[in-house]
Amino acid sequence: MAILTVCINKQRKRKDGCYSVYIRVAHNGKSVYIPTDKVVGDKGLSTSLEVIDPFVLKPLSSQIITWLDALNRQDTSVWTARQVAEFLKNLNEDLLFSEYARKHIDRLIDNGQERSAKNYKLALQHMERFFGTTQVKFSQLTSANVRKWIESLNSTARAKEMYPVCMRQVFRAAIDELNDYDNGIIKVKTNPWGKVRIPASDRPNKKAITAEACRAFFSAPLPETRMIDPLPELGRDVAMMVLCLAGMNTVDIFNLRKQDYHGGVIHYRRTKTTKSRTDGAYIEMRVPEVIKPLFEKYRAGDHTDRLFRFCDRFSTSDSFCSNVNTGIKQICKSMGLSKEQWYCVYTFRHTWATTAQNDCGATLAEVGFAMNHSHRYTVTRGYVQLDFSPAWRLNEQVIDFILFSDATSRRMELEKPEDDGLFCLSTKMLIRAAAFFQGKCLANFEDIGYSNIEEVTKALVAQFPADIPNRSMVQFKIVNCDNGKVHVYEHQKGKGF
């Protein structure tokens, strides 16, 4: 077993008259000296030059106890003194969080999780800017420091939750990989995340527009330009693809391969969740006739296996999406929309979902299935050979409602301004009137010739039975069949009638 003692180099006195303090590691007949950050003067040494300064001995003795505990968990019988010293120095090594985080990000990329890796990289860069160094250490990530970093994100909508979650995941991965609790090797000694509260991101406003607004967008004249392949045209065409493919993401459109499209159906896995779902986020979507010309317009040549030639113009899916959004905004500007109302590619994904639920009568489960969202039926899906045709039929319903009809969307009906609340009658209006007591219809008629509510009430009351108790409430309902307005009221027997 190695012997650890606190000592000085008696032959090397510093110019200031002090000695540097070491921990001597004696093992198998050899000795190695590990330097410390302590120094001692003559008053802290005995006559035999042994360290007696309590302010030096106390922390170093505690360190020695920790090291001995770690060594007792190892079989050091065949180790040299230098190997023991290296083992002990590694225990004290102040590891770089930044370095480990970059390795973690590289692993995500190697695993095909490029989009997640991008978010992790942005989070790390923001943390490094906050700490003022690209070499952030694990020891710097105390609860207080991490809390201050999170507070610096308060003005953001999404990053205040996403960035801390990303860095917490890196920290947990480091603990799992670097700490060996069985052998007492604890390289990451602290974990600040237990005392830190990560705020929730702001709930985004719904991006969906009405079917009427959608029709106006696709029928709007494109802004004039001298470009051969203008961005407004690209933005409109890709927005149409997104809308007519049940809200398909631009990254999935960009990544489609020729082999993914056959038999009039595209077969793909949703990039965002393919790594996190047991079914690989796989879906099949039939291509509607209305966008097949766009498939031919943007079909890639034989030089690539990609389905569309977007890859010839844009190097990444992010660049593609950004330019599509720019084109969409240019159309919105030409339409005279205020900047706050400009659309983006996600507008048409949200519009598809909203129209499917509000105007086509689909349930949320049916909408989620068609849009390839995560679901609660993971086990069940493992048993079933899925039939995607219900999603195709729903997609056709949405397309027909938006592009091939002038029907008023449900949202437009709900957003109509309220009327002035006046319920007027004339002798030429057809009305349907009824009176109810304890839920039972006492009297009713449908007729013309009534100029006010009082006349209708008298006509109904004339049909009432005589056994209605005094001071009982009776409910009246009048429907104006000409304009659809309804008036509901009640009277008490003995007062109102």
Number of C-alpha atoms within 10 A of each C-alpha: 13 22 14 20 15 20 20 22 12 11 7 11 13 11 7 7 10 16 23 18 22 20 21 20 20 20 22 14 8 11 17 19 20 17 14 12 9 14 16 18 15 13 12 19 16 11 9 7 14 13 23 16 16 11 11 17 17 12 11 20 16 10 14 18 12 14 19 16 14 19 19 13 12 11 9 16 10 9 14 18 22 17 14 17 22 13 15 20 14 13 20 15 10 15 18 15 23 20 13 18 22 16 13 20 21 16 14 17 15 11 11 14 19 17 16 14 21 14 16 25 20 15 19 24 16 17 22 16 12 16 17 10 12 16 13 22 16 21 15 15 19 16 16 12 14 20 18 13 20 20 13 14 17 14 9 11 14 16 22 22 19 19 22 25 17 20 19 16 14 22 22 13 14 18 17 12 11 13 16 13 10 9 13 17 21 17 19 23 13 14 17 17 19 7 12 16 12 17 17 12 14 12 8 8 6 11 17 19 20 18 27 17 13 19 15 12 18 15 11 14 13 19 16 9 10 6 7 6 9 14 22 24 18 20 25 23 21 23 27 19 25 21 27 26 26 31 24 22 20 21 18 15 22 20 19 19 18 16 12 16 17 11 8 12 14 18 17 21 18 21 19 17 17 16 15 12 14 13 16 14 18 15 19 20 22 22 22 16 11 12 17 12 10 15 14 11 12 14 15 19 12 9 8 13 14 21 23 22 17 19 17 12 9 15 10 13 18 14 14 21 21 16 17 24 24 19 26 25 23 19 25 22 16 13 16 10 13 9 10 6 13 18 22 20 26 20 19 25 23 18 23 28 25 24 25 25 19 13 19 18 13 18 12 13 13 17 22 16 17 26 22 20 13 14 11 8 8 12 10 8 13 11 8 8 7 10 10 14 13 12 23 19 13 20 28 19 18 25 22 14 19 23 17 11 12 12 12 14 19 16 16 13 9 9 8 8 8 7 8 6 8 8 14 12 17 13 12 12 17 18 24 17 22 20 24 17 16 10 9 10 14 18 18 17 14 13 14 14 14 17 14 13 14 11 11 22 19 11 16 18 17 11 12 15 9 7 6 12 10 10 12 13 18 22 18 22 17 22 18 19 14 10 10 8 15 14 15 12 10 14 15 14 15 11 10 12 11
